[in-house]
Amino acid sequence: MDNSVITALAALAGATIGGVMTVFASWLSQRVQARTQWIAHNQALRQDLYREFIEQSSKLYIHALQNSNADVVALMGLYAELSRMHIMSSAAVVDSADRMLKKIVDTYLEPNKTFPELRQMVDSGLTDPLRDFSEACREEFHLRSSPFDR
């Protein structure tokens, strides 16, 4: 073989390998970027869902403390949010949300609280029924914060 043919083949092989590696690096970069964007979008959706659940369940819990007649429409809205959590949340978050809903239903079945009883609940720290839910959400966000966690 002629030295010029070997040189040409080596140059062609180098260019081919360089091109393939460039395409592979670009594909890998796009994949990581798409995954990072998907994780950020998913986290934003969960944050909105959890915020809505916290707002609605806290209002409904206060309503349950003061009334015997259940707000069934609001309860069904919370159960719809719980169903959405089944799709996109960890088991710990779903379990704590389910416990909160059961607590609300149970509170409707208890006698109504007077204002002095509500004050006593505040003083004893019993007015934070969403603490477990909030902690489960924080833990979930902590575990799923890195795009390279799975």
C-alpha positions in Angstrom: 0.0 0.0 0.0 1.0 3.5 -0.7 1.7 5.8 2.2 -0.7 8.4 0.7 -3.5 5.9 0.8 -2.8 5.0 4.4 -2.7 8.6 5.4 -6.0 9.3 3.6 -7.6 6.3 5.3 -6.3 7.4 8.7 -7.7 10.9 8.1 -11.0 9.5 7.0 -11.2 7.2 10.0 -10.3 10.1 12.3 -13.0 12.3 10.8 -15.6 9.6 11.0 -14.8 8.8 14.6 -14.8 12.6 15.4 -18.2 13.0 13.7 -19.7 10.0 15.5 -18.5 11.2 18.9 -19.8 14.7 18.2 -23.2 13.4 17.3 -23.2 11.1 20.4 -22.1 14.0 22.7 -24.9 16.2 21.3 -27.5 13.4 21.7 -26.3 12.8 25.3 -26.4 16.5 26.1 -30.0 16.9 24.7 -31.1 13.8 26.7 -29.8 15.2 30.0 -31.3 18.6 29.2 -34.7 17.2 28.4 -34.7 15.1 31.6 -33.7 18.1 33.7 -36.6 20.1 32.1 -39.0 17.2 32.7 -38.0 16.9 36.3 -38.4 20.7 36.9 -41.8 20.7 35.2 -42.9 17.7 37.2 -41.7 19.3 40.4 -43.6 22.5 39.6 -46.8 20.5 39.0 -46.4 18.7 42.3 -45.8 22.0 44.1 -49.0 23.5 42.7 -50.9 20.3 43.6 -49.6 20.3 47.2 -50.2 24.0 47.6 -53.8 23.6 46.5 -54.3 20.6 48.8 -52.8 22.5 51.8 -55.0 25.5 51.2 -58.2 23.6 50.6 -57.7 21.0 53.4 -56.9 23.7 55.9 -60.1 25.6 55.0 -62.1 22.4 55.2 -60.6 21.4 58.5 -61.5 24.8 60.1 -65.0 24.3 58.6 -65.2 20.8 60.1 -64.2 22.1 63.6 -67.0 24.7 63.5 -69.8 22.8 61.7 -71.5 19.4 61.8 -72.7 19.6 58.2 -70.0 18.4 55.9 -69.1 20.4 52.8 -69.3 17.4 50.4 -68.3 19.4 47.3 -65.1 20.5 48.9 -64.4 17.0 50.2 -64.8 15.6 46.7 -62.4 18.2 45.4 -59.8 17.1 48.0 -60.4 13.5 47.0 -59.8 14.5 43.3 -56.5 16.0 44.4 -55.6 12.9 46.3 -56.3 10.9 43.1 -53.9 13.2 41.2 -51.3 12.5 43.9 -51.7 8.8 43.4 -50.3 9.4 39.9 -47.4 11.7 40.6 -46.4 11.5 44.2 -44.6 9.2 46.5 -46.4 6.8 48.8 -45.5 8.8 51.9 -47.2 11.9 50.5 -50.3 10.0 49.4 -50.6 8.3 52.8 -50.3 11.6 54.7 -52.8 13.3 52.5 -55.2 10.4 53.0 -54.8 10.6 56.7 -55.6 14.3 56.5 -58.8 13.6 54.6 -59.8 11.0 57.2 -59.1 13.5 60.0 -61.3 16.1 58.3 -64.2 13.5 57.9 -63.7 12.4 61.5 -63.7 16.1 62.7 -67.1 16.6 61.1 -68.4 13.7 63.2 -67.1 15.3 66.5 -69.0 18.0 68.4 -68.3 21.6 67.1 -65.5 23.5 68.8 -66.1 26.7 70.7 -63.7 29.6 70.4 -62.1 28.9 73.8 -61.7 25.3 72.7 -60.0 26.5 69.5 -57.7 28.7 71.6 -56.8 25.7 73.8 -56.0 23.7 70.6 -53.7 26.5 69.4 -52.0 26.6 72.7 -51.4 22.9 72.8 -50.2 22.7 69.2 -53.1 20.6 67.9 -53.9 23.0 65.1 -51.3 21.9 62.7 -52.8 18.7 61.2 -50.9 19.3 58.0 -47.5 18.9 59.5 -47.0 15.3 58.5 -48.2 16.1 54.9 -45.8 19.1 54.7 -42.8 17.0 56.0 -43.6 14.2 53.5 -43.7 16.7 50.7 -40.4 18.3 51.8 -38.8 14.9 52.0 -40.1 14.0 48.5 -38.7 17.2 47.0 -35.4 16.6 48.7 -35.1 13.1 47.3 -36.2 14.1 43.8 -34.3 17.3 43.5 -31.4 16.0 41.4 -31.9 15.1 37.7 -29.4 12.3 38.2 -31.2 10.6 41.1 -32.6 7.7 39.1 
